[in-house]
Amino acid sequence: MKKLAVAFVVLGLSGTAAGAVDLGELAPCWAAATKFCDRSAGMTWSNLLRCGDTLAVQRFRIGNSCRAVLKRYGKL
C-alpha cells in the first residue's frame, strides 16, 4: 500500500514539473496584458496566464516578442 502511494506521488510530481511555466518568458507580454486584459483583480502572474486568450485575439496589436510567447504556449 505504501509503495502504491509513493508511486502516485512521484507520478503527480513528474506531471507537475513537466507542465511548469517559466514566468520570465511571460515578461514580454506584461505591457500588452496591462492594456488589453481585465485588471480588476490586480496584475498578478496568474492573471497574466489567464489573459492569454485575450492577447491571442489582439495578436495584431501586440509586439512580436509577446506573439512569440503566445505561440510557444499554444495560444496562437
N, CA, C, O and CB atoms as a CASP TS submission, in Angstrom:
PFRMAT TS
TARGET T0000
AUTHOR 0000-0000-0000
METHOD Language model
MODEL 1
PARENT N/A
ATOM      1  N   MET     1       0.823  -1.195   0.000  1.00  0.00           N
ATOM      2  CA  MET     1       0.000   0.000   0.000  1.00  0.00           C
ATOM      3  C   MET     1       0.866   1.257   0.000  1.00  0.00           C
ATOM      4  O   MET     1       0.555   2.231  -0.687  1.00  0.00           O
ATOM      5  CB  MET     1      -0.935  -0.001   1.205  1.00  0.00           C
ATOM      6  N   LYS     2       1.948   1.233   0.769  1.00  0.00           N
ATOM      7  CA  LYS     2       2.835   2.392   0.824  1.00  0.00           C
ATOM      8  C   LYS     2       3.533   2.605  -0.510  1.00  0.00           C
ATOM      9  O   LYS     2       3.731   3.743  -0.935  1.00  0.00           O
ATOM     10  CB  LYS     2       3.868   2.222   1.938  1.00  0.00           C
ATOM     11  N   LYS     3       3.906   1.516  -1.170  1.00  0.00           N
ATOM     12  CA  LYS     3       4.570   1.638  -2.464  1.00  0.00           C
ATOM     13  C   LYS     3       3.638   2.262  -3.500  1.00  0.00           C
ATOM     14  O   LYS     3       4.072   3.052  -4.339  1.00  0.00           O
ATOM     15  CB  LYS     3       5.055   0.265  -2.946  1.00  0.00           C
ATOM     16  N   LEU     4       2.368   1.907  -3.439  1.00  0.00           N
ATOM     17  CA  LEU     4       1.393   2.459  -4.361  1.00  0.00           C
ATOM     18  C   LEU     4       1.220   3.962  -4.125  1.00  0.00           C
ATOM     19  O   LEU     4       1.142   4.734  -5.081  1.00  0.00           O
ATOM     20  CB  LEU     4       0.049   1.733  -4.215  1.00  0.00           C
ATOM     21  N   ALA     5       1.159   4.373  -2.874  1.00  0.00           N
ATOM     22  CA  ALA     5       1.029   5.793  -2.545  1.00  0.00           C
ATOM     23  C   ALA     5       2.258   6.570  -3.008  1.00  0.00           C
ATOM     24  O   ALA     5       2.128   7.671  -3.544  1.00  0.00           O
ATOM     25  CB  ALA     5       0.822   5.980  -1.031  1.00  0.00           C
ATOM     26  N   VAL     6       3.433   6.014  -2.810  1.00  0.00           N
ATOM     27  CA  VAL     6       4.668   6.668  -3.248  1.00  0.00           C
ATOM     28  C   VAL     6       4.687   6.781  -4.771  1.00  0.00           C
ATOM     29  O   VAL     6       5.128   7.794  -5.314  1.00  0.00           O
ATOM     30  CB  VAL     6       5.911   5.888  -2.748  1.00  0.00           C
ATOM     31  N   ALA     7       4.215   5.755  -5.454  1.00  0.00           N
ATOM     32  CA  ALA     7       4.182   5.780  -6.917  1.00  0.00           C
ATOM     33  C   ALA     7       3.264   6.890  -7.422  1.00  0.00           C
ATOM     34  O   ALA     7       3.603   7.576  -8.386  1.00  0.00           O
ATOM     35  CB  ALA     7       3.722   4.421  -7.466  1.00  0.00           C
ATOM     36  N   PHE     8       2.099   7.077  -6.783  1.00  0.00           N
ATOM     37  CA  PHE     8       1.188   8.146  -7.183  1.00  0.00           C
ATOM     38  C   PHE     8       1.788   9.524  -6.928  1.00  0.00           C
ATOM     39  O   PHE     8       1.611  10.436  -7.736  1.00  0.00           O
ATOM     40  CB  PHE     8      -0.134   8.012  -6.443  1.00  0.00           C
ATOM     41  N   VAL     9       2.493   9.682  -5.815  1.00  0.00           N
ATOM     42  CA  VAL     9       3.125  10.968  -5.509  1.00  0.00           C
ATOM     43  C   VAL     9       4.205  11.285  -6.536  1.00  0.00           C
ATOM     44  O   VAL     9       4.275  12.411  -7.030  1.00  0.00           O
ATOM     45  CB  VAL     9       3.727  10.957  -4.088  1.00  0.00           C
ATOM     46  N   VAL    10       5.038  10.319  -6.859  1.00  0.00           N
ATOM     47  CA  VAL    10       6.100  10.532  -7.846  1.00  0.00           C
ATOM     48  C   VAL    10       5.495  10.834  -9.213  1.00  0.00           C
ATOM     49  O   VAL    10       5.983  11.718  -9.916  1.00  0.00           O
ATOM     50  CB  VAL    10       7.027   9.295  -7.929  1.00  0.00           C
ATOM     51  N   LEU    11       4.457  10.126  -9.596  1.00  0.00           N
ATOM     52  CA  LEU    11       3.795  10.358 -10.872  1.00  0.00           C
ATOM     53  C   LEU    11       3.190  11.771 -10.914  1.00  0.00           C
ATOM     54  O   LEU    11       3.309  12.465 -11.924  1.00  0.00           O
ATOM     55  CB  LEU    11       2.702   9.293 -11.111  1.00  0.00           C
ATOM     56  N   GLY    12       2.558  12.184  -9.845  1.00  0.00           N
ATOM     57  CA  GLY    12       1.974  13.528  -9.778  1.00  0.00           C
ATOM     58  C   GLY    12       3.016  14.623  -9.854  1.00  0.00           C
ATOM     59  O   GLY    12       2.813  15.623 -10.542  1.00  0.00           O
ATOM     60  N   LEU    13       4.128  14.451  -9.160  1.00  0.00           N
ATOM     61  CA  LEU    13       5.185  15.461  -9.188  1.00  0.00           C
ATOM     62  C   LEU    13       5.840  15.551 -10.554  1.00  0.00           C
ATOM     63  O   LEU    13       6.189  16.645 -10.997  1.00  0.00           O
ATOM     64  CB  LEU    13       6.233  15.156  -8.135  1.00  0.00           C
ATOM     65  N   SER    14       6.013  14.435 -11.223  1.00  0.00           N
ATOM     66  CA  SER    14       6.633  14.476 -12.540  1.00  0.00           C
ATOM     67  C   SER    14       5.718  15.170 -13.550  1.00  0.00           C
ATOM     68  O   SER    14       6.205  15.880 -14.430  1.00  0.00           O
ATOM     69  CB  SER    14       6.971  13.055 -13.014  1.00  0.00           C
ATOM     70  N   GLY    15       4.432  14.983 -13.441  1.00  0.00           N
ATOM     71  CA  GLY    15       3.490  15.662 -14.332  1.00  0.00           C
ATOM     72  C   GLY    15       3.441  17.147 -14.081  1.00  0.00           C
ATOM     73  O   GLY    15       3.292  17.926 -15.022  1.00  0.00           O
ATOM     74  N   THR    16       3.563  17.562 -12.829  1.00  0.00           N
ATOM     75  CA  THR    16       3.558  18.972 -12.484  1.00  0.00           C
ATOM     76  C   THR    16       4.819  19.650 -12.994  1.00  0.00           C
ATOM     77  O   THR    16       4.752  20.766 -13.508  1.00  0.00           O
ATOM     78  CB  THR    16       3.428  19.155 -10.973  1.00  0.00           C
ATOM     79  N   ALA    17       5.953  19.005 -12.863  1.00  0.00           N
ATOM     80  CA  ALA    17       7.210  19.599 -13.306  1.00  0.00           C
ATOM     81  C   ALA    17       7.243  19.730 -14.823  1.00  0.00           C
ATOM     82  O   ALA    17       7.837  20.676 -15.340  1.00  0.00           O
ATOM     83  CB  ALA    17       8.396  18.763 -12.823  1.00  0.00           C
ATOM     84  N   ALA    18       6.632  18.822 -15.536  1.00  0.00           N
ATOM     85  CA  ALA    18       6.640  18.879 -16.998  1.00  0.00           C
ATOM     86  C   ALA    18       5.794  20.031 -17.511  1.00  0.00           C
ATOM     87  O   ALA    18       6.090  20.587 -18.569  1.00  0.00           O
ATOM     88  CB  ALA    18       6.138  17.566 -17.585  1.00  0.00           C
ATOM     89  N   GLY    19       4.750  20.398 -16.786  1.00  0.00           N
ATOM     90  CA  GLY    19       3.872  21.470 -17.223  1.00  0.00           C
ATOM     91  C   GLY    19       4.213  22.825 -16.627  1.00  0.00           C
ATOM     92  O   GLY    19       3.416  23.758 -16.730  1.00  0.00           O
ATOM     93  N   ALA    20       5.369  22.956 -16.011  1.00  0.00           N
ATOM     94  CA  ALA    20       5.741  24.207 -15.362  1.00  0.00           C
ATOM     95  C   ALA    20       5.967  25.307 -16.394  1.00  0.00           C
ATOM     96  O   ALA    20       6.447  25.053 -17.498  1.00  0.00           O
ATOM     97  CB  ALA    20       6.999  24.013 -14.508  1.00  0.00           C
ATOM     98  N   VAL    21       5.615  26.522 -16.017  1.00  0.00           N
ATOM     99  CA  VAL    21       5.766  27.686 -16.886  1.00  0.00           C
ATOM    100  C   VAL    21       6.870  28.559 -16.327  1.00  0.00           C
ATOM    101  O   VAL    21       6.875  28.882 -15.139  1.00  0.00           O
ATOM    102  CB  VAL    21       4.434  28.483 -17.009  1.00  0.00           C
ATOM    103  N   ASP    22       7.812  28.944 -17.187  1.00  0.00           N
ATOM    104  CA  ASP    22       8.863  29.860 -16.777  1.00  0.00           C
ATOM    105  C   ASP    22       8.291  31.271 -16.817  1.00  0.00           C
ATOM    106  O   ASP    22       8.010  31.792 -17.897  1.00  0.00           O
ATOM    107  CB  ASP    22      10.128  29.729 -17.692  1.00  0.00           C
ATOM    108  N   LEU    23       8.116  31.893 -15.661  1.00  0.00           N
ATOM    109  CA  LEU    23       7.482  33.197 -15.594  1.00  0.00           C
ATOM    110  C   LEU    23       8.313  34.288 -16.242  1.00  0.00           C
ATOM    111  O   LEU    23       7.769  35.313 -16.653  1.00  0.00           O
ATOM    112  CB  LEU    23       7.208  33.555 -14.169  1.00  0.00           C
ATOM    113  N   GLY    24       9.616  34.091 -16.341  1.00  0.00           N
ATOM    114  CA  GLY    24      10.464  35.065 -17.019  1.00  0.00           C
ATOM    115  C   GLY    24      10.160  35.156 -18.503  1.00  0.00           C
ATOM    116  O   GLY    24      10.378  36.199 -19.118  1.00  0.00           O
ATOM    117  N   GLU    25       9.659  34.071 -19.084  1.00  0.00           N
ATOM    118  CA  GLU    25       9.313  34.074 -20.503  1.00  0.00           C
ATOM    119  C   GLU    25       8.030  34.845 -20.774  1.00  0.00           C
ATOM    120  O   GLU    25       7.786  35.241 -21.914  1.00  0.00           O
ATOM    121  CB  GLU    25       9.174  32.652 -21.008  1.00  0.00           C
ATOM    122  N   LEU    26       7.206  35.067 -19.761  1.00  0.00           N
ATOM    123  CA  LEU    26       5.956  35.794 -19.948  1.00  0.00           C
ATOM    124  C   LEU    26       6.139  37.300 -19.880  1.00  0.00           C
ATOM    125  O   LEU    26       5.209  38.046 -20.186  1.00  0.00           O
ATOM    126  CB  LEU    26       4.953  35.362 -18.917  1.00  0.00           C
ATOM    127  N   ALA    27       7.318  37.760 -19.486  1.00  0.00           N
ATOM    128  CA  ALA    27       7.566  39.189 -19.311  1.00  0.00           C
ATOM    129  C   ALA    27       7.302  40.024 -20.565  1.00  0.00           C
ATOM    130  O   ALA    27       6.811  41.144 -20.424  1.00  0.00           O
ATOM    131  CB  ALA    27       8.979  39.395 -18.875  1.00  0.00           C
ATOM    132  N   PRO    28       7.595  39.552 -21.784  1.00  0.00           N
ATOM    133  CA  PRO    28       7.304  40.381 -22.958  1.00  0.00           C
ATOM    134  C   PRO    28       5.821  40.716 -23.131  1.00  0.00           C
ATOM    135  O   PRO    28       5.484  41.666 -23.838  1.00  0.00           O
ATOM    136  CB  PRO    28       7.796  39.687 -24.190  1.00  0.00           C
ATOM    137  N   CYS    29       4.951  39.964 -22.508  1.00  0.00           N
ATOM    138  CA  CYS    29       3.510  40.209 -22.639  1.00  0.00           C
ATOM    139  C   CYS    29       2.954  41.095 -21.533  1.00  0.00           C
ATOM    140  O   CYS    29       1.753  41.367 -21.509  1.00  0.00           O
ATOM    141  CB  CYS    29       2.767  38.898 -22.648  1.00  0.00           C
ATOM    142  N   TRP    30       3.793  41.544 -20.628  1.00  0.00           N
ATOM    143  CA  TRP    30       3.315  42.330 -19.486  1.00  0.00           C
ATOM    144  C   TRP    30       2.636  43.622 -19.940  1.00  0.00           C
ATOM    145  O   TRP    30       1.544  43.934 -19.465  1.00  0.00           O
ATOM    146  CB  TRP    30       4.477  42.656 -18.542  1.00  0.00           C
ATOM    147  N   ALA    31       3.254  44.377 -20.844  1.00  0.00           N
ATOM    148  CA  ALA    31       2.683  45.653 -21.296  1.00  0.00           C
ATOM    149  C   ALA    31       1.370  45.432 -22.039  1.00  0.00           C
ATOM    150  O   ALA    31       0.411  46.177 -21.834  1.00  0.00           O
ATOM    151  CB  ALA    31       3.680  46.398 -22.202  1.00  0.00           C
ATOM    152  N   ALA    32       1.317  44.429 -22.889  1.00  0.00           N
ATOM    153  CA  ALA    32       0.080  44.139 -23.622  1.00  0.00           C
ATOM    154  C   ALA    32      -1.020  43.690 -22.670  1.00  0.00           C
ATOM    155  O   ALA    32      -2.189  44.020 -22.867  1.00  0.00           O
ATOM    156  CB  ALA    32       0.324  43.061 -24.689  1.00  0.00           C
ATOM    157  N   ALA    33      -0.652  42.949 -21.652  1.00  0.00           N
ATOM    158  CA  ALA    33      -1.652  42.480 -20.685  1.00  0.00           C
ATOM    159  C   ALA    33      -2.234  43.639 -19.903  1.00  0.00           C
ATOM    160  O   ALA    33      -3.432  43.654 -19.620  1.00  0.00           O
ATOM    161  CB  ALA    33      -1.037  41.459 -19.725  1.00  0.00           C
ATOM    162  N   THR    34      -1.404  44.616 -19.546  1.00  0.00           N
ATOM    163  CA  THR    34      -1.931  45.768 -18.815  1.00  0.00           C
ATOM    164  C   THR    34      -2.880  46.582 -19.675  1.00  0.00           C
ATOM    165  O   THR    34      -3.777  47.247 -19.157  1.00  0.00           O
ATOM    166  CB  THR    34      -0.793  46.652 -18.322  1.00  0.00           C
ATOM    167  N   LYS    35      -2.688  46.532 -20.980  1.00  0.00           N
ATOM    168  CA  LYS    35      -3.533  47.310 -21.883  1.00  0.00           C
ATOM    169  C   LYS    35      -4.830  46.589 -22.247  1.00  0.00           C
ATOM    170  O   LYS    35      -5.889  47.214 -22.286  1.00  0.00           O
ATOM    171  CB  LYS    35      -2.768  47.638 -23.141  1.00  0.00           C
ATOM    172  N   PHE    36      -4.761  45.292 -22.511  1.00  0.00           N
ATOM    173  CA  PHE    36      -5.909  44.580 -23.072  1.00  0.00           C
ATOM    174  C   PHE    36      -6.651  43.661 -22.097  1.00  0.00           C
ATOM    175  O   PHE    36      -7.793  43.294 -22.371  1.00  0.00           O
ATOM    176  CB  PHE    36      -5.455  43.777 -24.226  1.00  0.00           C
ATOM    177  N   CYS    37      -6.055  43.284 -20.990  1.00  0.00           N
ATOM    178  CA  CYS    37      -6.677  42.292 -20.096  1.00  0.00           C
ATOM    179  C   CYS    37      -7.363  42.950 -18.917  1.00  0.00           C
ATOM    180  O   CYS    37      -7.087  44.099 -18.574  1.00  0.00           O
ATOM    181  CB  CYS    37      -5.634  41.302 -19.590  1.00  0.00           C
ATOM    182  N   ASP    38      -8.267  42.194 -18.304  1.00  0.00           N
ATOM    183  CA  ASP    38      -9.004  42.656 -17.135  1.00  0.00           C
ATOM    184  C   ASP    38      -8.057  42.793 -15.951  1.00  0.00           C
ATOM    185  O   ASP    38      -7.370  41.840 -15.584  1.00  0.00           O
ATOM    186  CB  ASP    38     -10.160  41.691 -16.798  1.00  0.00           C
ATOM    187  N   ARG    39      -8.021  43.982 -15.353  1.00  0.00           N
ATOM    188  CA  ARG    39      -7.130  44.231 -14.222  1.00  0.00           C
ATOM    189  C   ARG    39      -7.894  44.456 -12.927  1.00  0.00           C
ATOM    190  O   ARG    39      -7.340  44.999 -11.971  1.00  0.00           O
ATOM    191  CB  ARG    39      -6.250  45.427 -14.508  1.00  0.00           C
ATOM    192  N   SER    40      -9.149  44.050 -12.881  1.00  0.00           N
ATOM    193  CA  SER    40      -9.957  44.295 -11.688  1.00  0.00           C
ATOM    194  C   SER    40      -9.431  43.544 -10.464  1.00  0.00           C
ATOM    195  O   SER    40      -9.604  44.009  -9.337  1.00  0.00           O
ATOM    196  CB  SER    40     -11.398  43.899 -11.950  1.00  0.00           C
ATOM    197  N   ALA    41      -8.798  42.400 -10.668  1.00  0.00           N
ATOM    198  CA  ALA    41      -8.245  41.631  -9.550  1.00  0.00           C
ATOM    199  C   ALA    41      -6.766  41.945  -9.344  1.00  0.00           C
ATOM    200  O   ALA    41      -6.102  41.276  -8.551  1.00  0.00           O
ATOM    201  CB  ALA    41      -8.434  40.127  -9.792  1.00  0.00           C
ATOM    202  N   GLY    42      -6.239  42.948 -10.040  1.00  0.00           N
ATOM    203  CA  GLY    42      -4.827  43.288  -9.933  1.00  0.00           C
ATOM    204  C   GLY    42      -4.021  42.578 -11.008  1.00  0.00           C
ATOM    205  O   GLY    42      -4.468  41.588 -11.588  1.00  0.00           O
ATOM    206  N   MET    43      -2.843  43.090 -11.263  1.00  0.00           N
ATOM    207  CA  MET    43      -1.977  42.479 -12.280  1.00  0.00           C
ATOM    208  C   MET    43      -1.022  41.516 -11.601  1.00  0.00           C
ATOM    209  O   MET    43       0.040  41.914 -11.122  1.00  0.00           O
ATOM    210  CB  MET    43      -1.188  43.561 -13.080  1.00  0.00           C
ATOM    211  N   THR    44      -1.395  40.279 -11.562  1.00  0.00           N
ATOM    212  CA  THR    44      -0.551  39.234 -10.999  1.00  0.00           C
ATOM    213  C   THR    44      -0.171  38.281 -12.122  1.00  0.00           C
ATOM    214  O   THR    44      -0.749  38.321 -13.208  1.00  0.00           O
ATOM    215  CB  THR    44      -1.272  38.479  -9.835  1.00  0.00           C
ATOM    216  N   TRP    45       0.802  37.427 -11.851  1.00  0.00           N
ATOM    217  CA  TRP    45       1.230  36.467 -12.869  1.00  0.00           C
ATOM    218  C   TRP    45       0.104  35.505 -13.215  1.00  0.00           C
ATOM    219  O   TRP    45      -0.009  35.080 -14.365  1.00  0.00           O
ATOM    220  CB  TRP    45       2.458  35.687 -12.390  1.00  0.00           C
ATOM    221  N   SER    46      -0.731  35.154 -12.243  1.00  0.00           N
ATOM    222  CA  SER    46      -1.837  34.236 -12.551  1.00  0.00           C
ATOM    223  C   SER    46      -2.847  34.900 -13.492  1.00  0.00           C
ATOM    224  O   SER    46      -3.396  34.235 -14.369  1.00  0.00           O
ATOM    225  CB  SER    46      -2.542  33.782 -11.250  1.00  0.00           C
ATOM    226  N   ASN    47      -3.096  36.203 -13.320  1.00  0.00           N
ATOM    227  CA  ASN    47      -3.981  36.905 -14.247  1.00  0.00           C
ATOM    228  C   ASN    47      -3.353  36.998 -15.636  1.00  0.00           C
ATOM    229  O   ASN    47      -4.054  36.919 -16.645  1.00  0.00           O
ATOM    230  CB  ASN    47      -4.305  38.309 -13.717  1.00  0.00           C
ATOM    231  N   LEU    48      -2.037  37.165 -15.686  1.00  0.00           N
ATOM    232  CA  LEU    48      -1.343  37.208 -16.967  1.00  0.00           C
ATOM    233  C   LEU    48      -1.480  35.873 -17.691  1.00  0.00           C
ATOM    234  O   LEU    48      -1.646  35.844 -18.910  1.00  0.00           O
ATOM    235  CB  LEU    48       0.141  37.559 -16.766  1.00  0.00           C
ATOM    236  N   LEU    49      -1.415  34.785 -16.962  1.00  0.00           N
ATOM    237  CA  LEU    49      -1.603  33.470 -17.582  1.00  0.00           C
ATOM    238  C   LEU    49      -3.025  33.309 -18.097  1.00  0.00           C
ATOM    239  O   LEU    49      -3.244  32.714 -19.152  1.00  0.00           O
ATOM    240  CB  LEU    49      -1.277  32.352 -16.583  1.00  0.00           C
ATOM    241  N   ARG    50      -3.993  33.839 -17.352  1.00  0.00           N
ATOM    242  CA  ARG    50      -5.395  33.711 -17.751  1.00  0.00           C
ATOM    243  C   ARG    50      -5.749  34.560 -18.957  1.00  0.00           C
ATOM    244  O   ARG    50      -6.674  34.221 -19.695  1.00  0.00           O
ATOM    245  CB  ARG    50      -6.288  34.082 -16.605  1.00  0.00           C
ATOM    246  N   CYS    51      -5.038  35.651 -19.173  1.00  0.00           N
ATOM    247  CA  CYS    51      -5.442  36.546 -20.257  1.00  0.00           C
ATOM    248  C   CYS    51      -4.761  36.203 -21.577  1.00  0.00           C
ATOM    249  O   CYS    51      -4.803  37.009 -22.507  1.00  0.00           O
ATOM    250  CB  CYS    51      -5.133  37.981 -19.884  1.00  0.00           C
ATOM    251  N   GLY    52      -4.146  35.054 -21.687  1.00  0.00           N
ATOM    252  CA  GLY    52      -3.514  34.641 -22.935  1.00  0.00           C
ATOM    253  C   GLY    52      -4.487  34.580 -24.098  1.00  0.00           C
ATOM    254  O   GLY    52      -4.114  34.905 -25.225  1.00  0.00           O
ATOM    255  N   ASP    53      -5.721  34.175 -23.854  1.00  0.00           N
ATOM    256  CA  ASP    53      -6.724  34.122 -24.922  1.00  0.00           C
ATOM    257  C   ASP    53      -7.072  35.523 -25.420  1.00  0.00           C
ATOM    258  O   ASP    53      -7.249  35.739 -26.618  1.00  0.00           O
ATOM    259  CB  ASP    53      -7.992  33.410 -24.429  1.00  0.00           C
ATOM    260  N   THR    54      -7.166  36.466 -24.492  1.00  0.00           N
ATOM    261  CA  THR    54      -7.443  37.848 -24.873  1.00  0.00           C
ATOM    262  C   THR    54      -6.315  38.399 -25.730  1.00  0.00           C
ATOM    263  O   THR    54      -6.558  39.081 -26.725  1.00  0.00           O
ATOM    264  CB  THR    54      -7.641  38.725 -23.628  1.00  0.00           C
ATOM    265  N   LEU    55      -5.086  38.100 -25.342  1.00  0.00           N
ATOM    266  CA  LEU    55      -3.945  38.573 -26.117  1.00  0.00           C
ATOM    267  C   LEU    55      -3.886  37.908 -27.484  1.00  0.00           C
ATOM    268  O   LEU    55      -3.454  38.526 -28.457  1.00  0.00           O
ATOM    269  CB  LEU    55      -2.653  38.318 -25.359  1.00  0.00           C
ATOM    270  N   ALA    56      -4.313  36.666 -27.563  1.00  0.00           N
ATOM    271  CA  ALA    56      -4.331  35.976 -28.854  1.00  0.00           C
ATOM    272  C   ALA    56      -5.319  36.637 -29.806  1.00  0.00           C
ATOM    273  O   ALA    56      -5.051  36.735 -31.003  1.00  0.00           O
ATOM    274  CB  ALA    56      -4.687  34.493 -28.668  1.00  0.00           C
ATOM    275  N   VAL    57      -6.442  37.087 -29.296  1.00  0.00           N
ATOM    276  CA  VAL    57      -7.416  37.783 -30.126  1.00  0.00           C
ATOM    277  C   VAL    57      -6.838  39.115 -30.618  1.00  0.00           C
ATOM    278  O   VAL    57      -7.107  39.535 -31.744  1.00  0.00           O
ATOM    279  CB  VAL    57      -8.727  38.017 -29.340  1.00  0.00           C
ATOM    280  N   GLN    58      -6.050  39.767 -29.775  1.00  0.00           N
ATOM    281  CA  GLN    58      -5.448  41.059 -30.107  1.00  0.00           C
ATOM    282  C   GLN    58      -4.061  40.899 -30.735  1.00  0.00           C
ATOM    283  O   GLN    58      -3.244  41.815 -30.645  1.00  0.00           O
ATOM    284  CB  GLN    58      -5.352  41.927 -28.856  1.00  0.00           C
ATOM    285  N   ARG    59      -3.783  39.775 -31.359  1.00  0.00           N
ATOM    286  CA  ARG    59      -2.429  39.460 -31.824  1.00  0.00           C
ATOM    287  C   ARG    59      -1.864  40.462 -32.812  1.00  0.00           C
ATOM    288  O   ARG    59      -0.643  40.568 -32.934  1.00  0.00           O
ATOM    289  CB  ARG    59      -2.418  38.113 -32.450  1.00  0.00           C
ATOM    290  N   PHE    60      -2.702  41.199 -33.519  1.00  0.00           N
ATOM    291  CA  PHE    60      -2.193  42.184 -34.468  1.00  0.00           C
ATOM    292  C   PHE    60      -1.841  43.506 -33.793  1.00  0.00           C
ATOM    293  O   PHE    60      -1.266  44.392 -34.425  1.00  0.00           O
ATOM    294  CB  PHE    60      -3.212  42.423 -35.561  1.00  0.00           C
ATOM    295  N   ARG    61      -2.183  43.642 -32.520  1.00  0.00           N
ATOM    296  CA  ARG    61      -1.902  44.871 -31.779  1.00  0.00           C
ATOM    297  C   ARG    61      -0.795  44.696 -30.740  1.00  0.00           C
ATOM    298  O   ARG    61      -0.448  45.652 -30.045  1.00  0.00           O
ATOM    299  CB  ARG    61      -3.162  45.356 -31.097  1.00  0.00           C
ATOM    300  N   ILE    62      -0.243  43.504 -30.625  1.00  0.00           N
ATOM    301  CA  ILE    62       0.818  43.265 -29.648  1.00  0.00           C
ATOM    302  C   ILE    62       2.150  43.109 -30.371  1.00  0.00           C
ATOM    303  O   ILE    62       2.190  42.942 -31.589  1.00  0.00           O
ATOM    304  CB  ILE    62       0.510  42.008 -28.792  1.00  0.00           C
ATOM    305  N   GLY    63       3.227  43.166 -29.618  1.00  0.00           N
ATOM    306  CA  GLY    63       4.558  43.081 -30.203  1.00  0.00           C
ATOM    307  C   GLY    63       4.943  41.667 -30.608  1.00  0.00           C
ATOM    308  O   GLY    63       4.306  40.687 -30.220  1.00  0.00           O
ATOM    309  N   ASN    64       6.001  41.594 -31.399  1.00  0.00           N
ATOM    310  CA  ASN    64       6.473  40.295 -31.896  1.00  0.00           C
ATOM    311  C   ASN    64       6.955  39.385 -30.772  1.00  0.00           C
ATOM    312  O   ASN    64       6.761  38.171 -30.831  1.00  0.00           O
ATOM    313  CB  ASN    64       7.595  40.498 -32.901  1.00  0.00           C
ATOM    314  N   SER    65       7.583  39.964 -29.750  1.00  0.00           N
ATOM    315  CA  SER    65       8.099  39.131 -28.659  1.00  0.00           C
ATOM    316  C   SER    65       6.962  38.488 -27.871  1.00  0.00           C
ATOM    317  O   SER    65       7.062  37.331 -27.464  1.00  0.00           O
ATOM    318  CB  SER    65       8.982  39.965 -27.719  1.00  0.00           C
ATOM    319  N   CYS    66       5.886  39.233 -27.658  1.00  0.00           N
ATOM    320  CA  CYS    66       4.726  38.659 -26.963  1.00  0.00           C
ATOM    321  C   CYS    66       4.046  37.622 -27.851  1.00  0.00           C
ATOM    322  O   CYS    66       3.580  36.596 -27.355  1.00  0.00           O
ATOM    323  CB  CYS    66       3.717  39.769 -26.561  1.00  0.00           C
ATOM    324  N   ARG    67       3.984  37.874 -29.142  1.00  0.00           N
ATOM    325  CA  ARG    67       3.400  36.923 -30.076  1.00  0.00           C
ATOM    326  C   ARG    67       4.180  35.604 -30.070  1.00  0.00           C
ATOM    327  O   ARG    67       3.596  34.525 -30.169  1.00  0.00           O
ATOM    328  CB  ARG    67       3.367  37.519 -31.490  1.00  0.00           C
ATOM    329  N   ALA    68       5.500  35.709 -29.954  1.00  0.00           N
ATOM    330  CA  ALA    68       6.340  34.502 -29.904  1.00  0.00           C
ATOM    331  C   ALA    68       6.051  33.697 -28.636  1.00  0.00           C
ATOM    332  O   ALA    68       6.031  32.467 -28.670  1.00  0.00           O
ATOM    333  CB  ALA    68       7.840  34.879 -29.964  1.00  0.00           C
ATOM    334  N   VAL    69       5.830  34.390 -27.525  1.00  0.00           N
ATOM    335  CA  VAL    69       5.498  33.707 -26.266  1.00  0.00           C
ATOM    336  C   VAL    69       4.154  32.995 -26.403  1.00  0.00           C
ATOM    337  O   VAL    69       4.010  31.851 -25.973  1.00  0.00           O
ATOM    338  CB  VAL    69       5.459  34.717 -25.080  1.00  0.00           C
ATOM    339  N   LEU    70       3.181  33.661 -26.994  1.00  0.00           N
ATOM    340  CA  LEU    70       1.865  33.048 -27.166  1.00  0.00           C
ATOM    341  C   LEU    70       1.943  31.818 -28.069  1.00  0.00           C
ATOM    342  O   LEU    70       1.246  30.832 -27.831  1.00  0.00           O
ATOM    343  CB  LEU    70       0.877  34.065 -27.747  1.00  0.00           C
ATOM    344  N   LYS    71       2.781  31.868 -29.097  1.00  0.00           N
ATOM    345  CA  LYS    71       2.968  30.695 -29.962  1.00  0.00           C
ATOM    346  C   LYS    71       3.594  29.555 -29.185  1.00  0.00           C
ATOM    347  O   LYS    71       3.184  28.402 -29.317  1.00  0.00           O
ATOM    348  CB  LYS    71       3.840  31.045 -31.178  1.00  0.00           C
ATOM    349  N   ARG    72       4.598  29.882 -28.369  1.00  0.00           N
ATOM    350  CA  ARG    72       5.309  28.854 -27.608  1.00  0.00           C
ATOM    351  C   ARG    72       4.378  28.118 -26.662  1.00  0.00           C
ATOM    352  O   ARG    72       4.548  26.919 -26.439  1.00  0.00           O
ATOM    353  CB  ARG    72       6.456  29.474 -26.824  1.00  0.00           C
ATOM    354  N   TYR    73       3.387  28.820 -26.096  1.00  0.00           N
ATOM    355  CA  TYR    73       2.484  28.186 -25.152  1.00  0.00           C
ATOM    356  C   TYR    73       1.170  27.760 -25.783  1.00  0.00           C
ATOM    357  O   TYR    73       0.222  27.427 -25.071  1.00  0.00           O
ATOM    358  CB  TYR    73       2.213  29.112 -24.012  1.00  0.00           C
ATOM    359  N   GLY    74       1.098  27.767 -27.114  1.00  0.00           N
ATOM    360  CA  GLY    74      -0.049  27.199 -27.817  1.00  0.00           C
ATOM    361  C   GLY    74      -1.287  28.071 -27.861  1.00  0.00           C
ATOM    362  O   GLY    74      -2.382  27.553 -28.080  1.00  0.00           O
ATOM    363  N   LYS    75      -1.161  29.359 -27.664  1.00  0.00           N
ATOM    364  CA  LYS    75      -2.314  30.243 -27.736  1.00  0.00           C
ATOM    365  C   LYS    75      -2.561  30.754 -29.151  1.00  0.00           C
ATOM    366  O   LYS    75      -3.663  31.208 -29.458  1.00  0.00           O
ATOM    367  CB  LYS    75      -2.128  31.410 -26.796  1.00  0.00           C
ATOM    368  N   LEU    76      -1.556  30.687 -30.010  1.00  0.00           N
ATOM    369  CA  LEU    76      -1.710  31.108 -31.412  1.00  0.00           C
ATOM    370  C   LEU    76      -1.560  29.911 -32.319  1.00  0.00           C
ATOM    371  O   LEU    76      -1.655  30.045 -33.539  1.00  0.00           O
ATOM    372  CB  LEU    76      -0.678  32.199 -31.788  1.00  0.00           C
TER
END
